Amino acid sequence: KRKKKERKERKLINMAERTVKRSWVEYDTNTQFPIQNLPYGVFEHPTSKVATIGVAIGDQILDLSALNKNGLLPASTNGTLGSKTLNDFMSLPPSVWKETRARITSLLEENGSSDLHDNSDLRKSSLIPQSSVQMLLPATIGDYTDFYSSREHATNVGIMFRGKDNALQPNWLHLPVGYHGRSSTVVISGTDVHRPMGQLTPDDATPPSLGVCRLFDFELEVACFLGGPSNSLGDRIPIEKAEDRIFGIVIMNDWSARDIQRWEYVPLGPFTAKNFATTISPWIVTLEALEPFKVQGPDQSTPPVLDYLRDSKPGGYDLHLSVELETQKGGRKVVSETNFKGMYWSMKQQLTHHSVTGCVMRAGDLLGSGTVSGKEDTSLGSMLEISWKGTRSVKMEGSEEERKFLADGDKVTMRGEC
Protein backbone atom coordinates (compact mmCIF):
# COMPACT_ATOMS: atom_id res chain seq x y z
CA LYS A 1 0.00 0.00 0.00
CA ARG A 2 2.81 2.40 0.89
CA LYS A 3 4.54 1.80 -2.46
CA LYS A 4 1.28 2.35 -4.34
CA LYS A 5 0.78 5.60 -2.44
CA GLU A 6 4.33 6.74 -3.26
CA ARG A 7 3.82 5.98 -6.96
CA LYS A 8 0.53 7.90 -6.93
CA GLU A 9 2.18 10.87 -5.22
CA ARG A 10 4.99 10.94 -7.79
CA LYS A 11 2.47 10.85 -10.63
CA LEU A 12 0.55 13.72 -9.02
CA ILE A 13 3.76 15.73 -8.73
CA ASN A 14 4.50 15.17 -12.41
CA MET A 15 0.94 16.01 -13.46
CA ALA A 16 1.01 19.16 -11.36
CA GLU A 17 4.26 20.28 -12.99
CA ARG A 18 2.86 19.68 -16.46
CA THR A 19 -0.25 21.68 -15.54
CA VAL A 20 1.79 24.65 -14.31
CA LYS A 21 4.46 24.64 -17.03
CA ARG A 22 3.41 24.83 -20.66
CA SER A 23 5.56 25.78 -23.61
CA TRP A 24 4.65 27.94 -26.58
CA VAL A 25 6.62 25.40 -28.65
CA GLU A 26 4.04 22.94 -29.94
CA TYR A 27 4.66 19.27 -29.28
CA ASP A 28 2.75 16.03 -28.74
CA THR A 29 1.55 15.51 -25.18
CA ASN A 30 3.32 12.14 -25.12
CA THR A 31 6.70 13.53 -26.13
CA GLN A 32 9.77 12.39 -24.22
CA PHE A 33 10.98 15.98 -24.23
CA PRO A 34 8.37 18.25 -22.59
CA ILE A 35 9.39 21.52 -20.99
CA GLN A 36 9.88 19.65 -17.71
CA ASN A 37 12.78 17.69 -19.24
CA LEU A 38 15.02 19.99 -21.33
CA PRO A 39 18.03 17.65 -21.68
CA TYR A 40 21.34 18.91 -23.06
CA GLY A 41 23.02 17.49 -26.15
CA VAL A 42 25.41 18.30 -28.99
CA PHE A 43 24.45 18.16 -32.66
CA GLU A 44 25.96 18.95 -36.02
CA HIS A 45 24.27 22.14 -37.16
CA PRO A 46 22.49 21.43 -40.47
CA THR A 47 23.71 24.69 -42.02
CA SER A 48 27.16 25.39 -40.59
CA LYS A 49 28.06 21.69 -40.00
CA VAL A 50 29.63 22.80 -36.71
CA ALA A 51 29.17 20.91 -33.44
CA THR A 52 26.57 22.89 -31.49
CA ILE A 53 25.08 22.64 -27.98
CA GLY A 54 21.31 22.42 -27.77
CA VAL A 55 18.36 21.53 -25.57
CA ALA A 56 15.58 19.17 -26.69
CA ILE A 57 12.02 20.50 -26.58
CA GLY A 58 9.36 18.32 -28.21
CA ASP A 59 10.67 17.25 -31.62
CA GLN A 60 12.83 20.37 -31.87
CA ILE A 61 16.29 21.40 -30.67
CA LEU A 62 16.85 24.83 -29.18
CA ASP A 63 20.21 26.08 -30.46
CA LEU A 64 21.95 27.46 -27.37
CA SER A 65 24.84 28.90 -29.36
CA ALA A 66 22.34 31.21 -31.06
CA LEU A 67 20.94 32.29 -27.70
CA ASN A 68 24.48 32.79 -26.42
CA LYS A 69 25.34 35.08 -29.36
CA ASN A 70 22.22 37.14 -28.74
CA GLY A 71 22.87 37.57 -25.03
CA LEU A 72 19.84 35.61 -23.84
CA LEU A 73 21.70 33.28 -21.49
CA PRO A 74 22.96 34.08 -17.97
CA ALA A 75 26.29 35.91 -17.77
CA SER A 76 27.43 33.24 -15.31
CA THR A 77 27.70 30.73 -18.19
CA ASN A 78 30.72 32.70 -19.47
CA GLY A 79 29.90 31.83 -23.07
CA THR A 80 30.41 28.11 -22.46
CA LEU A 81 27.17 27.18 -24.25
CA GLY A 82 28.68 28.50 -27.45
CA SER A 83 31.32 25.72 -27.29
CA LYS A 84 31.44 22.49 -29.30
CA THR A 85 31.07 20.21 -26.27
CA LEU A 86 29.38 20.49 -22.89
CA ASN A 87 32.60 20.08 -20.88
CA ASP A 88 33.15 23.77 -20.10
CA PHE A 89 29.53 24.31 -19.08
CA MET A 90 29.46 21.14 -17.00
CA SER A 91 32.59 22.27 -15.14
CA LEU A 92 30.76 25.30 -13.75
CA PRO A 93 29.15 25.16 -10.27
CA PRO A 94 25.66 23.61 -9.89
CA SER A 95 24.26 27.07 -9.12
CA VAL A 96 25.02 28.04 -12.73
CA TRP A 97 23.34 24.89 -14.06
CA LYS A 98 20.25 25.75 -12.03
CA GLU A 99 20.22 29.38 -13.16
CA THR A 100 20.65 28.38 -16.80
CA ARG A 101 17.89 25.79 -16.69
CA ALA A 102 15.54 28.35 -15.12
CA ARG A 103 16.39 30.86 -17.85
CA ILE A 104 15.85 28.37 -20.69
CA THR A 105 12.57 27.29 -19.10
CA SER A 106 11.44 30.90 -18.91
CA LEU A 107 12.34 31.50 -22.57
CA LEU A 108 10.27 28.49 -23.64
CA GLU A 109 7.41 28.79 -21.16
CA GLU A 110 4.02 29.97 -22.34
CA ASN A 111 3.85 32.75 -19.76
CA GLY A 112 7.59 33.24 -19.36
CA SER A 113 10.07 35.65 -20.90
CA SER A 114 9.12 37.00 -24.35
CA ASP A 115 12.75 37.58 -25.39
CA LEU A 116 12.79 34.56 -27.69
CA HIS A 117 9.12 34.15 -28.56
CA ASP A 118 8.74 37.76 -29.76
CA ASN A 119 11.94 37.75 -31.83
CA SER A 120 10.63 35.99 -34.93
CA ASP A 121 13.97 35.79 -36.76
CA LEU A 122 15.81 34.34 -33.77
CA ARG A 123 12.91 32.02 -32.99
CA LYS A 124 12.95 30.57 -36.50
CA SER A 125 16.73 30.17 -36.64
CA SER A 126 17.20 28.75 -33.13
CA LEU A 127 14.55 26.01 -33.26
CA ILE A 128 15.78 23.15 -35.41
CA PRO A 129 13.92 19.86 -36.14
CA GLN A 130 15.64 16.93 -34.44
CA SER A 131 15.03 14.84 -37.57
CA SER A 132 17.30 17.16 -39.58
CA VAL A 133 20.46 16.81 -37.52
CA GLN A 134 23.19 14.33 -36.68
CA MET A 135 23.65 13.93 -32.92
CA LEU A 136 27.20 13.85 -31.55
CA LEU A 137 28.81 12.83 -28.26
CA PRO A 138 27.70 15.46 -25.75
CA ALA A 139 31.11 15.75 -24.09
CA THR A 140 34.74 14.80 -24.45
CA ILE A 141 34.89 11.85 -22.06
CA GLY A 142 38.11 11.94 -20.09
CA ASP A 143 37.72 8.83 -17.97
CA TYR A 144 35.09 6.10 -18.00
CA THR A 145 34.36 3.78 -15.08
CA ASP A 146 31.79 0.99 -15.09
CA PHE A 147 30.26 -0.31 -11.88
CA TYR A 148 28.44 -3.52 -10.95
CA SER A 149 25.67 -2.13 -8.75
CA SER A 150 22.60 -4.32 -9.27
CA ARG A 151 22.39 -6.96 -6.58
CA GLU A 152 20.09 -9.05 -8.77
CA HIS A 153 22.47 -8.96 -11.73
CA ALA A 154 25.54 -9.71 -9.60
CA THR A 155 23.71 -12.60 -7.94
CA ASN A 156 22.55 -14.06 -11.25
CA VAL A 157 26.01 -13.92 -12.79
CA GLY A 158 27.55 -15.30 -9.61
CA ILE A 159 25.18 -18.28 -9.59
CA MET A 160 26.01 -19.05 -13.23
CA PHE A 161 29.77 -19.00 -12.79
CA ARG A 162 30.37 -19.84 -9.12
CA GLY A 163 27.20 -21.50 -7.85
CA LYS A 164 24.37 -20.38 -5.58
CA ASP A 165 26.37 -20.63 -2.34
CA ASN A 166 29.08 -18.31 -3.64
CA ALA A 167 27.01 -15.96 -5.80
CA LEU A 168 28.13 -12.64 -4.28
CA GLN A 169 31.79 -12.03 -3.59
CA PRO A 170 32.59 -11.12 0.07
CA ASN A 171 33.17 -7.43 -0.77
CA TRP A 172 30.02 -6.84 -2.85
CA LEU A 173 27.67 -5.66 -0.05
CA HIS A 174 30.36 -3.40 1.40
CA LEU A 175 31.47 -1.31 -1.59
CA PRO A 176 30.43 -0.41 -5.15
CA VAL A 177 32.52 -2.75 -7.31
CA GLY A 178 33.83 -1.18 -10.52
CA TYR A 179 36.51 -1.26 -13.19
CA HIS A 180 38.06 1.30 -15.55
CA GLY A 181 36.83 1.15 -19.15
CA ARG A 182 37.92 2.74 -22.43
CA SER A 183 36.57 6.23 -23.11
CA SER A 184 37.98 6.07 -26.66
CA THR A 185 35.30 3.58 -27.73
CA VAL A 186 32.27 5.27 -26.18
CA VAL A 187 29.99 6.06 -29.14
CA ILE A 188 26.69 7.80 -29.69
CA SER A 189 23.40 5.96 -30.19
CA GLY A 190 22.90 4.77 -33.76
CA THR A 191 26.56 3.88 -34.34
CA ASP A 192 26.98 0.41 -35.85
CA VAL A 193 28.94 -1.93 -33.59
CA HIS A 194 31.16 -4.71 -34.91
CA ARG A 195 31.44 -8.22 -33.56
CA PRO A 196 34.88 -8.35 -31.90
CA MET A 197 37.62 -10.95 -32.09
CA GLY A 198 39.47 -12.37 -29.14
CA GLN A 199 40.81 -15.46 -27.43
CA LEU A 200 38.21 -18.23 -27.16
CA THR A 201 38.19 -21.60 -25.43
CA PRO A 202 35.28 -23.91 -24.55
CA ASP A 203 36.81 -24.77 -21.16
CA ASP A 204 39.86 -24.08 -19.03
CA ALA A 205 41.50 -27.36 -20.08
CA THR A 206 41.49 -26.52 -23.81
CA PRO A 207 44.18 -24.18 -25.22
CA PRO A 208 42.69 -20.92 -26.56
CA SER A 209 42.43 -19.89 -30.19
CA LEU A 210 41.82 -16.52 -31.87
CA GLY A 211 38.31 -16.17 -33.22
CA VAL A 212 35.19 -14.06 -33.64
CA CYS A 213 32.93 -13.62 -30.62
CA ARG A 214 29.93 -15.96 -30.77
CA LEU A 215 28.17 -14.92 -27.55
CA PHE A 216 27.54 -11.23 -28.29
CA ASP A 217 25.47 -9.41 -25.67
CA PHE A 218 24.03 -6.06 -24.59
CA GLU A 219 23.99 -4.65 -21.08
CA LEU A 220 21.21 -2.25 -20.05
CA GLU A 221 22.77 0.51 -17.95
CA VAL A 222 22.32 4.10 -16.84
CA ALA A 223 25.41 6.31 -16.78
CA CYS A 224 26.04 9.68 -15.19
CA PHE A 225 28.19 12.51 -16.50
CA LEU A 226 30.18 14.32 -13.84
CA GLY A 227 30.35 18.08 -13.60
CA GLY A 228 31.35 20.90 -11.29
CA PRO A 229 34.86 22.06 -10.43
CA SER A 230 37.32 19.16 -10.10
CA ASN A 231 38.50 18.03 -6.70
CA SER A 232 42.23 18.31 -6.07
CA LEU A 233 44.45 15.25 -6.02
CA GLY A 234 44.11 13.72 -2.55
CA ASP A 235 40.73 15.34 -1.80
CA ARG A 236 37.76 13.04 -1.30
CA ILE A 237 34.19 13.82 -2.36
CA PRO A 238 31.93 13.23 0.67
CA ILE A 239 28.51 11.65 0.16
CA GLU A 240 26.87 14.92 1.24
CA LYS A 241 28.44 16.75 -1.72
CA ALA A 242 28.38 13.99 -4.31
CA GLU A 243 25.14 15.12 -5.95
CA ASP A 244 26.69 18.52 -6.71
CA ARG A 245 29.22 16.70 -8.90
CA ILE A 246 26.64 14.81 -11.01
CA PHE A 247 25.51 16.82 -14.03
CA GLY A 248 22.99 14.35 -15.46
CA ILE A 249 22.34 10.89 -16.85
CA VAL A 250 22.17 8.98 -20.13
CA ILE A 251 21.09 5.46 -21.08
CA MET A 252 24.07 3.23 -21.76
CA ASN A 253 24.61 -0.08 -23.55
CA ASP A 254 27.89 -1.63 -22.48
CA TRP A 255 28.24 -4.24 -25.22
CA SER A 256 29.83 -7.50 -24.06
CA ALA A 257 31.62 -10.44 -25.66
CA ARG A 258 30.67 -13.16 -23.18
CA ASP A 259 32.83 -15.98 -24.53
CA ILE A 260 35.91 -13.74 -24.61
CA GLN A 261 35.06 -12.43 -21.14
CA ARG A 262 34.70 -15.90 -19.63
CA TRP A 263 38.30 -16.77 -20.48
CA GLU A 264 40.03 -13.46 -19.73
CA TYR A 265 38.26 -11.97 -16.70
CA VAL A 266 40.21 -13.86 -14.01
CA PRO A 267 41.84 -12.39 -11.98
CA LEU A 268 41.50 -8.67 -12.86
CA GLY A 269 38.01 -8.48 -14.37
CA PRO A 270 36.78 -7.44 -17.86
CA PHE A 271 39.28 -6.32 -20.48
CA THR A 272 38.98 -6.77 -24.26
CA ALA A 273 35.52 -8.30 -23.88
CA LYS A 274 34.28 -4.82 -22.92
CA ASN A 275 36.65 -2.35 -24.59
CA PHE A 276 35.41 -2.50 -28.21
CA ALA A 277 32.22 -0.38 -27.86
CA THR A 278 29.98 1.32 -25.31
CA THR A 279 26.92 3.17 -26.62
CA ILE A 280 25.24 6.12 -24.88
CA SER A 281 22.08 8.07 -25.66
CA PRO A 282 22.69 11.59 -27.03
CA TRP A 283 20.68 13.60 -24.49
CA ILE A 284 21.87 14.23 -20.92
CA VAL A 285 18.88 14.51 -18.57
CA THR A 286 19.78 16.71 -15.61
CA LEU A 287 19.30 15.69 -11.99
CA GLU A 288 17.10 18.74 -11.52
CA ALA A 289 14.68 17.37 -14.13
CA LEU A 290 14.74 14.01 -12.33
CA GLU A 291 14.14 15.48 -8.87
CA PRO A 292 10.37 14.65 -8.77
CA PHE A 293 11.24 10.99 -9.36
CA LYS A 294 13.85 10.60 -6.63
CA VAL A 295 13.24 7.62 -4.31
CA GLN A 296 14.92 5.79 -1.47
CA GLY A 297 17.09 2.90 -2.63
CA PRO A 298 17.22 -0.65 -1.23
CA ASP A 299 17.90 -1.26 2.45
CA GLN A 300 21.64 -1.38 3.24
CA SER A 301 21.50 -2.24 6.94
CA THR A 302 22.48 -5.91 6.62
CA PRO A 303 25.40 -5.66 6.57
CA PRO A 304 25.60 -1.94 7.40
CA VAL A 305 27.60 0.15 4.97
CA LEU A 306 30.57 2.10 6.28
CA ASP A 307 29.89 5.65 7.46
CA TYR A 308 31.47 7.35 4.43
CA LEU A 309 28.93 5.60 2.16
CA ARG A 310 25.90 6.10 4.39
CA ASP A 311 23.48 8.54 2.74
CA SER A 312 20.79 10.28 4.76
CA LYS A 313 18.94 11.39 1.61
CA PRO A 314 17.30 9.36 -1.19
CA GLY A 315 19.69 8.39 -3.94
CA GLY A 316 17.56 6.31 -6.31
CA TYR A 317 15.32 7.31 -9.24
CA ASP A 318 12.03 5.82 -10.35
CA LEU A 319 13.15 5.37 -13.95
CA HIS A 320 11.41 2.70 -16.03
CA LEU A 321 13.75 1.02 -18.52
CA SER A 322 13.12 -1.35 -21.40
CA VAL A 323 15.04 -3.20 -24.11
CA GLU A 324 13.62 -4.19 -27.50
CA LEU A 325 15.31 -6.45 -30.05
CA GLU A 326 14.63 -6.20 -33.78
CA THR A 327 16.05 -8.65 -36.32
CA GLN A 328 16.87 -8.15 -39.99
CA LYS A 329 13.95 -10.43 -40.87
CA GLY A 330 11.44 -8.23 -39.02
CA GLY A 331 11.20 -10.11 -35.75
CA ARG A 332 10.69 -7.93 -32.67
CA LYS A 333 10.52 -8.52 -28.95
CA VAL A 334 10.64 -6.43 -25.78
CA VAL A 335 13.02 -8.66 -23.86
CA SER A 336 13.37 -6.61 -20.67
CA GLU A 337 11.36 -4.16 -18.59
CA THR A 338 12.95 -3.08 -15.35
CA ASN A 339 13.50 -0.05 -13.08
CA PHE A 340 16.59 1.88 -12.06
CA LYS A 341 15.26 2.41 -8.52
CA GLY A 342 16.24 -1.15 -7.59
CA MET A 343 20.00 -0.53 -7.88
CA TYR A 344 21.72 -1.43 -4.62
CA TRP A 345 24.46 1.19 -4.95
CA SER A 346 23.45 4.74 -5.93
CA MET A 347 25.31 7.10 -8.25
CA LYS A 348 26.28 9.21 -5.24
CA GLN A 349 27.77 6.19 -3.48
CA GLN A 350 29.65 5.18 -6.64
CA LEU A 351 31.20 8.64 -6.93
CA THR A 352 32.03 8.86 -3.23
CA HIS A 353 33.76 5.49 -3.24
CA HIS A 354 35.57 6.27 -6.51
CA SER A 355 37.10 9.36 -4.89
CA VAL A 356 37.76 7.87 -1.43
CA THR A 357 41.44 7.54 -2.37
CA GLY A 358 41.61 11.17 -3.45
CA CYS A 359 41.18 10.31 -7.13
CA VAL A 360 40.58 13.42 -9.27
CA MET A 361 37.08 13.44 -10.80
CA ARG A 362 36.59 15.82 -13.72
CA ALA A 363 33.70 17.29 -15.68
CA GLY A 364 32.96 14.95 -18.58
CA ASP A 365 33.95 11.78 -16.74
CA LEU A 366 31.40 9.00 -17.25
CA LEU A 367 30.29 6.52 -14.58
CA GLY A 368 28.23 3.51 -15.68
CA SER A 369 25.79 1.91 -13.23
CA GLY A 370 26.39 -1.67 -14.28
CA THR A 371 23.65 -3.87 -15.72
CA VAL A 372 20.19 -2.98 -14.41
CA SER A 373 18.32 -6.19 -13.59
CA GLY A 374 15.25 -6.84 -11.44
CA LYS A 375 13.89 -9.83 -9.57
CA GLU A 376 11.57 -11.11 -12.33
CA ASP A 377 12.56 -13.04 -15.46
CA THR A 378 11.07 -10.22 -17.52
CA SER A 379 13.31 -7.61 -15.85
CA LEU A 380 16.77 -8.95 -16.66
CA GLY A 381 19.22 -6.52 -18.27
CA SER A 382 21.36 -8.81 -20.45
CA MET A 383 20.96 -11.77 -22.76
CA LEU A 384 23.37 -13.68 -20.53
CA GLU A 385 20.67 -13.62 -17.85
CA ILE A 386 17.63 -13.75 -20.14
CA SER A 387 18.93 -16.92 -21.83
CA TRP A 388 20.50 -18.07 -18.55
CA LYS A 389 23.94 -18.63 -20.05
CA GLY A 390 22.45 -19.92 -23.30
CA THR A 391 20.19 -22.62 -21.82
CA ARG A 392 16.90 -21.03 -22.93
CA SER A 393 15.75 -19.12 -26.02
CA VAL A 394 13.72 -15.99 -26.61
CA LYS A 395 11.06 -16.37 -29.32
CA MET A 396 10.75 -13.30 -31.51
CA GLU A 397 7.38 -11.87 -32.53
CA GLY A 398 6.67 -11.43 -36.24
CA SER A 399 9.14 -14.12 -37.31
CA GLU A 400 10.04 -17.67 -36.40
CA GLU A 401 13.46 -16.67 -35.08
CA GLU A 402 14.83 -17.32 -31.62
CA ARG A 403 17.65 -15.66 -29.74
CA LYS A 404 20.00 -16.71 -26.97
CA PHE A 405 22.52 -14.00 -27.78
CA LEU A 406 22.66 -11.31 -30.47
CA ALA A 407 22.93 -12.17 -34.17
CA ASP A 408 24.51 -10.07 -36.92
CA GLY A 409 22.16 -7.30 -38.02
CA ASP A 410 20.13 -7.23 -34.80
CA LYS A 411 19.03 -3.81 -33.58
CA VAL A 412 18.91 -3.11 -29.83
CA THR A 413 16.71 -0.24 -28.63
CA MET A 414 16.85 0.88 -25.01
CA ARG A 415 14.32 3.32 -23.59
CA GLY A 416 13.99 5.15 -20.29
CA GLU A 417 11.00 7.09 -18.98
CA CYS A 418 9.92 8.66 -15.71
Secondary structure, DSSP 8 states (H G I E B T S, - for coil): -HHHHHHHHHHHHHHHHHHH--BSS---TT-S--TTT--EEEEE-TTT--EEEEEEETTEEEEHHHHHHTT-S-GGGTTGGGSSSSHHHHTS-HHHHHHHHHHHHHHHBTTS--TTTT-HHHHHHHEEEGGGSEEE-SS----EEEE---HHHHHHHHHHHH-GGG-S-TTTTTS--EEE--GGGEEETT------EEEE-SSTTS--EEEE-SSEE-BEEEEEEE-SS---TT----GGGGGGGEEEEEEEE--EEHHHHHHH-TTT--STTTSS-EEE-S-BEEHHHHGGGEE-----BTTB--GGG--SS--EE--EEEEEEE-TTS-EEEEEEEEGGG-SS-HHHHHHHHTTT-----TT-EEE------SSGGG-SBHHHHTTTTTS-EE-BSSS-EESS--TT-EEEEEEE-
